[in-house]
Amino acid sequence: MEELFDLKNFDLYKEDNRREVKKAKNGLPLSLWETYSAMANTYGGVIILGIKEQANRNWKTTGLKVSDREKLLDDFWNQMHNLQKVNVNLLDENDVKTYVVNEDLIILIYVPMAKREQKPVYINNDLFNGIFKRTHTGDYHCTKEQVKEMLRDQVEETMDMAMVEEMDLSVLNLETIHSYRNRHRVFRMGHPWENLDDENYLLKIGAVKKGKDRQFHPTVAGLLMFGEEYAIVDYYPEYFLDYREMLDPMIRWTDRLQSTSGEWTGNLFDFYFRVYNKIIRNVKMPFQMIGGNRIDDTPVHRALREVLANCLVNADFYIPRGIVIKQDMNCLTIENPGTIRVGKKQMKRGGKSDPRNKGLMKMFNLIGIGERAGSGVPELLSVWENEGWEEPLIEEENLPSRTILTLSFEKKMPKKSAEMPKKSAEKTKKKYEKILTLMEPKEWYKASELIKDLDIKERRTRELLNELVEKGMLEEKGVTKGKRYRKK
């Protein structure tokens, strides 16, 4: 909680995606509960009652009386324990604090991020209209698709473990199955399942199950891993895999691999190895020498295998736009549909694995991919740090939900000397001024529209634009890559 609010820093805070202030002059505001739902369903945060945000975005107390403290707290806890108001109470008494600022009362309510099995957190006993999420400084109603996504993620038995009774094993590609078995045989020589026939082998790895008709039917995981694309799309209409290689700026893309092409199976197993082989061919990999011999399997190779597998096993294939992987000369972007189930903070910390598709995870584990549960992203960050590359960027989008991992293969800028901060601040100030000069009043701009004039990369442009939003000089709409900005 201290990372979100420290009384000593009161004058420095602004509203953002994890801090929200409310006047509360006439009692608890109705919007309090919308913000509670939004923060619980997103990353958590802190709601502060008794404060208003002024035009310059500075905070000012609203004159709540210290004598009203008990009445306001009683009202808050009564409603928090009322299932007709809130379906899940995530708080205990330690999550609510009171302070006196300029002789006025403020009430601090820390809202933790709800666990996957607790979501969606909704209000007013309304499952579809009482669910909110938070973006920047606002709370918004979740769409029905977002609600369904949270409901799918509640259960322990993941969606890919279900049996597809209306399909038989003819929808699975035999060549893919044998390719998988060969990899398993090499990785686990002498494994007890090695001599089983195909049907019983698939049963053991969770790719098929026996139905009431005593016949084998594919599981969803088996269909995704080994199926033909037409059968997968019959089950998941939004299923789509796309690899785009853009190594020549004069050509739209130098190579492209799509599940819809009809030139290959379009399943996850074949996509994984086709894409991985393209990535390692095009990325300038460091190599190691041991005993005079070159070692081709470096920490970078291992990290790329892990993040590629994580993309596939954490995808929500009900969500539109599918899996998209883009590669250019110095950057690799991996996008999958669905949010991060454990949250971005826990994902970076590692140690907790909660894949969206446990059946797929098991199958990848059996051939030596993704074995170290929950360690993929921390290992990735460590490898990139050791190589001196820019830190990987992890982003989440909404509408539709997406997780985007951007891997740069460019060296980080060297650390600046003690004399540099002033020059850096002056340079940033000039960039601010140029942005404001370039923008016409009432016109909305994308970050990409300003890159050429600013002569900096899009990532840095977005950082500057967001800083100007925080300073109250710009306003924004939209999310991540669709975000636009204009002068206030």
C-alpha positions as CSV (number, residue, x, y, z in Angstrom):
1,M,0.0,0.0,0.0
2,E,2.9,2.4,0.7
3,E,4.0,2.2,-2.9
4,L,0.6,3.7,-3.9
5,F,0.3,6.3,-1.2
6,D,2.6,7.9,1.3
7,L,1.4,11.0,3.2
8,K,4.8,12.6,2.7
9,N,4.3,12.7,-1.0
10,F,0.8,14.0,-1.0
11,D,1.6,17.0,-3.1
12,L,3.3,14.9,-5.8
13,Y,0.4,12.5,-6.6
14,K,-1.9,12.6,-9.6
15,E,-4.8,10.3,-10.6
16,D,-3.7,7.4,-12.7
17,N,-4.7,3.8,-13.4
18,R,-4.0,2.9,-9.7
19,R,-5.0,6.0,-7.8
20,E,-8.5,7.6,-7.7
21,V,-9.7,10.5,-5.6
22,K,-13.3,11.3,-4.7
23,K,-14.8,14.3,-2.9
24,A,-17.3,12.4,-0.7
25,K,-18.7,15.7,0.6
26,N,-22.2,14.2,1.0
27,G,-21.3,10.8,2.1
28,L,-20.0,7.8,0.2
29,P,-20.1,8.5,-3.6
30,L,-21.9,6.0,-5.8
31,S,-18.9,5.9,-8.1
32,L,-16.8,4.5,-5.3
33,W,-18.2,1.0,-6.0
34,E,-17.6,1.3,-9.8
35,T,-13.9,2.1,-9.0
36,Y,-13.7,-0.8,-6.5
37,S,-14.9,-3.2,-9.2
38,A,-12.6,-1.7,-11.8
39,M,-9.5,-1.8,-9.7
40,A,-10.2,-5.3,-8.4
41,N,-10.7,-6.6,-12.0
42,T,-7.5,-4.9,-13.2
43,Y,-4.3,-4.3,-11.2
44,G,-5.7,-3.1,-7.8
45,G,-5.2,0.4,-6.6
46,V,-6.1,2.9,-4.0
47,I,-9.3,5.0,-3.6
48,I,-8.9,8.2,-1.6
49,L,-12.1,9.9,-0.2
50,G,-12.1,13.5,0.8
51,I,-10.0,14.8,-2.1
52,K,-10.8,16.5,-5.4
53,E,-8.4,16.9,-8.3
54,Q,-8.1,20.5,-9.6
55,A,-7.8,21.7,-13.2
56,N,-3.9,21.5,-12.9
57,R,-4.3,17.9,-11.6
58,N,-3.1,18.8,-8.1
59,W,-5.0,17.4,-5.2
60,K,-7.0,19.4,-2.6
61,T,-8.9,18.2,0.4
62,T,-12.6,18.8,0.4
63,G,-13.3,19.6,4.1
64,L,-14.5,16.2,5.4
65,K,-14.8,16.5,9.2
66,V,-12.8,14.3,11.5
67,S,-16.0,13.9,13.5
68,D,-17.7,12.1,10.5
69,R,-15.0,9.4,10.4
70,E,-17.0,6.7,12.2
71,K,-20.2,7.3,10.3
72,L,-18.4,7.1,7.0
73,L,-16.5,3.9,7.9
74,D,-19.6,2.3,9.3
75,D,-21.5,3.1,6.1
76,F,-18.6,1.8,4.0
77,W,-18.2,-1.6,5.8
78,N,-22.0,-2.1,5.9
79,Q,-22.2,-1.8,2.1
80,M,-19.0,-3.8,1.6
81,H,-20.5,-6.7,3.4
82,N,-23.8,-6.4,1.5
83,L,-23.9,-9.0,-1.3
84,Q,-26.5,-6.9,-3.1
85,K,-23.9,-4.1,-3.4
86,V,-20.7,-6.1,-4.0
87,N,-20.4,-9.8,-4.8
88,V,-16.9,-10.2,-3.3
89,N,-15.4,-8.4,-0.3
90,L,-11.6,-8.4,-0.9
91,L,-10.8,-6.1,2.0
92,D,-10.0,-6.4,5.7
93,E,-9.6,-3.6,8.3
94,N,-5.9,-3.2,7.4
95,D,-6.9,-2.1,3.9
96,V,-8.7,1.0,5.1
97,K,-6.7,3.9,6.7
98,T,-7.6,7.5,7.8
99,Y,-5.4,10.5,7.8
100,V,-5.8,14.2,8.6
101,V,-4.4,16.6,6.0
102,N,-4.7,20.4,6.5
103,E,-7.2,19.6,9.4
104,D,-9.4,17.7,6.9
105,L,-10.2,14.0,7.0
106,I,-9.2,11.7,4.1
107,I,-10.0,8.0,3.9
108,L,-7.7,5.6,2.1
109,I,-9.1,2.4,0.7
110,Y,-6.6,-0.1,-0.7
111,V,-8.1,-2.4,-3.3
112,P,-6.1,-5.5,-4.1
113,M,-6.2,-7.1,-7.5
114,A,-8.7,-10.0,-7.3
115,K,-7.5,-13.5,-7.9
116,R,-8.5,-15.2,-11.1
117,E,-11.1,-17.4,-9.3
118,Q,-12.6,-14.3,-7.7
119,K,-13.2,-12.4,-10.9
120,P,-15.4,-10.9,-12.1
121,V,-16.0,-8.5,-9.2
122,Y,-19.3,-6.8,-9.8
123,I,-21.7,-4.4,-8.1
124,N,-25.5,-4.0,-7.6
125,N,-26.1,-7.8,-8.1
126,D,-25.8,-7.3,-11.8
127,L,-23.4,-9.8,-13.5
128,F,-23.3,-8.2,-16.9
129,N,-23.9,-4.4,-16.2
130,G,-22.1,-4.1,-12.9
131,I,-18.6,-5.1,-14.0
132,F,-15.9,-2.5,-14.6
133,K,-12.2,-2.3,-15.5
134,R,-9.8,0.5,-15.2
135,T,-7.7,2.3,-17.8
136,H,-5.5,5.4,-17.1
137,T,-7.7,7.5,-14.8
138,G,-11.1,6.1,-15.7
139,D,-13.5,3.2,-15.0
140,Y,-15.4,1.7,-17.9
141,H,-18.1,-1.0,-18.2
142,C,-16.8,-4.4,-19.3
143,T,-18.2,-5.8,-22.5
144,K,-20.0,-9.1,-22.5
145,E,-17.0,-10.6,-24.2
146,Q,-14.7,-9.4,-21.4
147,V,-17.1,-10.8,-18.8
148,K,-17.2,-14.2,-20.5
149,E,-13.3,-14.1,-20.6
150,M,-13.2,-13.7,-16.8
151,L,-15.8,-16.4,-16.3
152,R,-13.8,-18.8,-18.5
153,D,-10.7,-18.1,-16.4
154,Q,-12.4,-18.9,-13.1
155,V,-12.3,-22.7,-13.4
156,E,-9.4,-24.9,-12.4
157,E,-10.0,-27.4,-15.3
158,T,-8.9,-25.2,-18.2
159,M,-11.0,-25.0,-21.4
160,D,-8.4,-27.1,-23.4
161,M,-9.0,-30.1,-21.2
162,A,-12.5,-30.6,-22.4
163,M,-13.4,-33.4,-24.9
164,V,-14.7,-32.6,-28.3
165,E,-17.3,-35.3,-28.6
166,E,-18.6,-34.3,-32.0
167,M,-15.2,-35.0,-33.6
168,D,-13.2,-38.2,-34.1
169,L,-9.5,-38.8,-34.5
170,S,-9.6,-38.2,-38.3
171,V,-9.3,-34.4,-37.6
172,L,-5.8,-34.9,-36.2
173,N,-2.8,-34.9,-38.5
174,L,-0.9,-38.1,-38.3
175,E,2.4,-36.6,-39.5
176,T,2.3,-34.0,-36.8
177,I,1.6,-36.7,-34.2
178,H,4.6,-38.7,-35.3
179,S,6.8,-35.6,-35.4
180,Y,5.8,-34.9,-31.8
181,R,6.4,-38.5,-30.8
182,N,9.9,-38.4,-32.3
183,R,10.8,-35.3,-30.3
184,H,9.4,-36.9,-27.1
185,R,11.5,-40.0,-27.9
186,V,14.7,-38.0,-28.3
187,F,14.0,-35.9,-25.2
188,R,12.9,-38.8,-22.9
189,M,14.7,-41.9,-24.3
190,G,13.2,-45.1,-22.9
191,H,10.0,-43.4,-21.7
192,P,7.3,-46.0,-20.7
193,W,4.9,-44.6,-23.3
194,E,7.3,-45.0,-26.1
195,N,5.9,-48.3,-27.5
196,L,2.2,-47.5,-27.1
197,D,0.1,-47.3,-30.2
198,D,-0.9,-43.8,-31.3
199,E,-4.4,-43.8,-29.7
200,N,-3.2,-44.9,-26.3
201,Y,-0.2,-42.6,-26.5
202,L,-2.5,-39.6,-27.2
203,L,-4.6,-40.7,-24.3
204,K,-1.6,-40.6,-22.0
205,I,-0.5,-37.1,-23.0
206,G,-4.1,-35.7,-22.7
207,A,-4.7,-35.3,-26.4
208,V,-7.7,-37.6,-26.5
209,K,-10.3,-39.0,-24.2
210,K,-12.8,-41.9,-24.3
211,G,-16.4,-40.8,-24.7
212,K,-19.7,-42.4,-23.6
213,D,-19.7,-44.2,-26.9
214,R,-16.3,-45.9,-25.9
215,Q,-14.6,-44.3,-28.8
216,F,-11.7,-41.9,-28.7
217,H,-12.3,-38.2,-29.3
218,P,-9.8,-35.4,-29.3
219,T,-9.5,-33.0,-26.3
220,V,-9.4,-29.3,-27.1
221,A,-5.7,-29.4,-26.4
222,G,-5.2,-32.3,-28.7
223,L,-7.2,-30.5,-31.5
224,L,-5.1,-27.4,-31.1
225,M,-1.8,-29.2,-31.0
226,F,-2.3,-31.8,-33.7
227,G,-5.5,-30.9,-35.6
228,E,-6.1,-29.7,-39.1
229,E,-6.9,-25.9,-39.3
230,Y,-10.4,-26.4,-40.7
231,A,-11.4,-28.5,-37.7
232,I,-9.8,-26.1,-35.2
233,V,-11.7,-23.2,-36.7
234,D,-14.9,-25.2,-36.5
235,Y,-14.4,-25.3,-32.7
236,Y,-12.7,-21.9,-32.3
237,P,-14.1,-19.6,-35.0
238,E,-11.6,-16.8,-34.0
239,Y,-8.6,-19.1,-34.2
240,F,-5.8,-17.5,-36.2
241,L,-2.0,-17.8,-36.3
242,D,0.2,-15.2,-38.1
243,Y,3.9,-14.7,-38.4
244,R,5.2,-11.6,-40.2
245,E,8.8,-11.1,-41.1
246,M,9.8,-7.5,-42.1
247,L,13.6,-7.5,-42.7
248,D,13.6,-5.2,-45.7
249,P,12.0,-1.7,-45.3
250,M,11.3,-1.6,-49.0
251,I,9.1,-4.7,-48.9
252,R,5.9,-5.0,-46.9
253,W,7.0,-8.3,-45.5
254,T,9.8,-10.7,-46.5
255,D,8.1,-13.8,-45.2
256,R,4.7,-14.6,-43.8
257,L,3.2,-17.7,-42.3
258,Q,-0.6,-17.9,-41.7
259,S,-2.7,-20.8,-40.4
260,T,-5.3,-20.0,-43.1
261,S,-3.0,-20.5,-46.1
262,G,-3.8,-24.2,-46.6
263,E,-0.1,-24.9,-47.3
264,W,0.5,-26.6,-43.9
265,T,-1.6,-28.0,-41.0
266,G,-2.2,-24.7,-39.2
267,N,-1.9,-26.3,-35.8
268,L,0.1,-25.1,-32.8
269,F,2.8,-27.8,-32.9
270,D,3.8,-27.0,-36.5
271,F,3.4,-23.3,-36.0
272,Y,5.7,-23.3,-32.9
273,F,8.6,-25.0,-34.6
274,R,8.3,-23.2,-38.0
275,V,8.3,-19.9,-36.2
276,Y,11.1,-20.7,-33.8
277,N,13.3,-21.8,-36.7
278,K,12.6,-18.5,-38.5
279,I,13.4,-16.5,-35.4
280,I,16.7,-18.1,-34.6
281,R,17.7,-17.8,-38.2
282,N,17.1,-14.0,-38.3
283,V,18.1,-12.9,-34.8
284,K,21.8,-12.2,-34.4
285,M,22.4,-14.7,-31.6
286,P,25.4,-14.6,-29.3
287,F,27.2,-17.9,-29.1
288,Q,29.4,-19.7,-26.6
289,M,32.6,-21.6,-27.0
290,I,33.3,-24.6,-24.7
291,G,36.4,-26.8,-25.3
292,G,37.0,-25.1,-28.6
293,N,33.5,-26.1,-29.9
294,R,30.7,-23.6,-30.6
295,I,27.6,-24.2,-28.4
296,D,24.5,-23.3,-30.5
297,D,21.9,-23.6,-27.7
298,T,22.5,-20.4,-25.7
299,P,20.4,-18.8,-22.9
300,V,18.9,-16.5,-25.6
301,H,17.7,-19.6,-27.6
302,R,16.2,-21.1,-24.4
303,A,14.5,-17.8,-23.4
304,L,12.9,-17.5,-26.9
305,R,11.6,-21.1,-26.7
306,E,10.0,-20.4,-23.3
307,V,8.3,-17.1,-24.3
308,L,7.0,-18.6,-27.6
309,A,5.5,-21.5,-25.7
310,N,4.1,-19.2,-23.1
311,C,2.4,-17.2,-25.8
312,L,0.6,-20.4,-27.1
313,V,-0.4,-21.9,-23.7
314,N,-1.8,-18.6,-22.4
315,A,-3.8,-17.7,-25.5
316,D,-7.6,-17.4,-25.2
317,F,-8.7,-18.7,-28.6
318,Y,-12.2,-17.4,-28.2
319,I,-11.0,-13.8,-28.5
320,P,-10.6,-12.2,-32.0
321,R,-7.3,-11.3,-33.8
322,G,-5.5,-14.5,-32.8
323,I,-1.7,-14.9,-32.2
324,V,0.5,-12.5,-34.1
325,I,4.3,-12.6,-34.1
326,K,6.2,-9.8,-35.9
327,Q,9.9,-9.7,-36.6
328,D,12.0,-6.9,-38.0
329,M,15.8,-6.4,-38.0
330,N,16.1,-5.3,-34.3
331,C,12.8,-6.3,-32.7
332,L,10.5,-9.2,-32.1
333,T,6.9,-8.7,-31.0
334,I,4.8,-11.6,-29.7
335,E,1.0,-11.0,-29.2
336,N,-1.6,-13.4,-27.9
337,P,-5.3,-12.9,-27.2
338,G,-6.1,-12.8,-23.5
339,T,-4.8,-11.0,-20.4
340,I,-2.1,-12.2,-18.0
341,R,-3.9,-14.5,-15.5
342,V,-1.5,-13.9,-12.6
343,G,-1.1,-10.2,-13.3
344,K,1.9,-8.4,-14.9
345,K,3.7,-7.9,-11.5
346,Q,3.6,-11.5,-10.5
347,M,4.5,-12.5,-14.1
348,K,7.8,-10.5,-13.8
349,R,8.5,-11.8,-10.3
350,G,8.0,-15.4,-11.4
351,G,7.5,-18.6,-9.3
352,K,3.8,-18.9,-10.0
353,S,2.5,-20.8,-13.0
354,D,-1.2,-20.5,-14.0
355,P,-1.5,-21.3,-17.7
356,R,-4.7,-20.7,-19.5
357,N,-4.3,-24.0,-21.3
358,K,-3.0,-26.7,-18.9
359,G,-3.4,-29.5,-21.4
360,L,-1.1,-27.7,-23.9
361,M,1.4,-26.9,-21.2
362,K,1.7,-30.6,-20.3
363,M,2.3,-31.5,-24.0
364,F,5.0,-28.9,-24.4
365,N,6.6,-30.0,-21.1
366,L,6.9,-33.6,-22.3
367,I,9.2,-32.5,-25.2
368,G,11.3,-30.3,-22.9
369,I,9.6,-26.9,-23.6
370,G,8.3,-24.7,-20.7
371,E,9.4,-27.2,-18.0
372,R,10.3,-24.6,-15.4
373,A,6.9,-23.4,-14.3
374,G,6.6,-19.7,-13.7
375,S,10.3,-18.9,-14.6
376,G,9.9,-17.9,-18.2
377,V,9.7,-14.2,-17.9
378,P,12.2,-13.7,-15.0
379,E,14.7,-15.7,-17.0
380,L,14.0,-13.7,-20.1
381,L,14.6,-10.4,-18.2
382,S,17.8,-11.8,-16.8
383,V,19.1,-13.0,-20.2
384,W,18.3,-9.6,-21.8
385,E,20.0,-7.8,-19.0
386,N,23.1,-10.0,-19.4
387,E,23.2,-9.3,-23.1
388,G,23.0,-5.6,-22.5
389,W,19.8,-5.3,-24.6
390,E,16.9,-3.0,-23.8
391,E,14.5,-4.4,-21.2
392,P,11.6,-6.4,-22.7
393,L,8.3,-4.5,-22.7
394,I,5.2,-6.2,-21.5
395,E,1.8,-4.6,-22.3
396,E,-1.8,-5.5,-22.0
397,E,-4.6,-4.2,-24.2
398,N,-8.4,-4.3,-23.8
399,L,-11.2,-4.5,-26.3
400,P,-10.2,-7.1,-27.2
401,S,-7.9,-8.4,-24.5
402,R,-4.3,-8.9,-25.6
403,T,-0.9,-9.5,-24.1
404,I,2.0,-8.0,-26.1
405,L,5.7,-8.8,-25.5
406,T,8.2,-6.6,-27.3
407,L,11.8,-7.9,-27.4
408,S,14.5,-5.5,-28.6
409,F,17.9,-6.7,-29.7
410,E,19.4,-3.3,-29.5
411,K,22.0,-2.4,-26.8
412,K,20.9,-0.2,-23.9
413,M,22.2,3.3,-23.8
414,P,25.2,3.6,-21.6
415,K,24.6,5.0,-18.1
416,K,24.9,8.8,-18.1
417,S,27.4,10.6,-15.9
418,A,26.4,12.8,-13.0
419,E,26.6,15.8,-15.3
420,M,24.1,14.5,-17.8
421,P,20.7,14.8,-15.9
422,K,20.5,18.6,-16.5
423,K,21.2,18.2,-20.3
424,S,18.7,15.4,-20.5
425,A,16.0,17.4,-18.8
426,E,16.6,20.3,-21.2
427,K,16.4,17.9,-24.2
428,T,13.2,16.4,-22.9
429,K,11.7,19.9,-22.4
430,K,12.5,20.8,-26.0
431,K,10.8,17.6,-27.1
432,Y,7.7,18.6,-25.1
433,E,7.7,22.0,-26.7
434,K,8.0,20.6,-30.2
435,I,5.1,18.1,-29.6
436,L,2.9,21.0,-28.4
437,T,3.9,23.1,-31.4
438,L,3.2,20.3,-33.9
439,M,-0.3,19.7,-32.5
440,E,-3.2,21.7,-34.0
441,P,-5.9,22.6,-31.5
442,K,-8.8,20.1,-31.2
443,E,-7.0,17.6,-33.5
444,W,-6.2,14.0,-32.3
445,Y,-2.8,12.5,-33.0
446,K,-1.3,9.0,-32.9
447,A,2.3,8.7,-31.6
448,S,3.3,7.3,-35.0
449,E,2.2,10.6,-36.7
450,L,4.8,12.6,-34.7
451,I,7.9,10.3,-35.0
452,K,9.3,11.8,-38.2
453,D,9.2,15.4,-36.9
454,L,10.6,14.4,-33.5
455,D,13.3,12.2,-34.9
456,I,12.9,9.6,-32.1
457,K,11.5,6.1,-31.9
458,E,7.8,5.4,-31.4
459,R,8.4,3.9,-28.0
460,R,10.1,7.1,-26.7
461,T,7.4,9.3,-28.4
462,R,4.7,7.4,-26.5
463,E,6.6,7.9,-23.2
464,L,6.8,11.7,-23.9
465,L,3.1,11.9,-24.8
466,N,2.1,10.0,-21.6
467,E,4.3,12.3,-19.5
468,L,2.5,15.3,-21.0
469,V,-0.8,13.7,-20.2
470,E,0.3,13.3,-16.6
471,K,1.4,17.0,-16.5
472,G,-2.2,17.9,-17.6
473,M,-1.0,19.4,-20.9
474,L,-2.5,16.7,-23.2
475,E,-5.6,14.5,-23.0
476,E,-5.9,11.0,-24.4
477,K,-8.4,8.5,-25.6
478,G,-8.2,4.8,-26.6
479,V,-5.7,2.2,-25.4
480,T,-2.1,1.3,-26.3
481,K,-1.5,1.2,-30.0
482,G,-4.9,2.8,-30.8
483,K,-4.3,5.6,-28.3
484,R,-4.6,9.2,-29.5
485,Y,-3.6,12.5,-27.9
486,R,-4.6,16.2,-28.2
487,K,-4.0,19.5,-26.5
488,K,-6.1,20.3,-23.5
